[in-house]
């Protein structure tokens, strides 16, 4: 952050998670260290980050240096709250970040403009099906059968509805109907 000096060497994500856990236990009762409250803290800090990004763009309520200092602070606070969330869930933040980064590195948005990984395949009726190579999930638009790994497979969420219900406004809703292709914004 502008004008601020670190008092110690840079820490790894694992060290930050460990040290923030000690600090959290010292300062807050277990009821204030839940995953839900840590997530609410993340959202609050994202709001602060957004606020200062907007005001910097508008050129009001402070100069660029003022807003950048607050944005950097918000990014750090988001990470601290994410450490708390991971600890409450008994996860390693370093493992979460590394797993996500490995998935992001597999995406090639220039080559596969729709989903980054080339998982879109044609279906029996010529509509698109989204087939995720690393999982067993599929999404289909307009049909109940999709090509998958060279075979025709029926997505699990379509068992409870007919072909005429798929993709229609009044049709039965399956558990995956609201999901979009993952990672398009990463």
Beta strands, then each sheet from edge to edge (+ up, - down):
strand 1: 120-122
strand 2: 128-131
strand 3: 138-140
strand 4: 146-148
strand 5: 151-153
sheet 1: 1+ 2- 3+
sheet 2: 4+ 5-
end
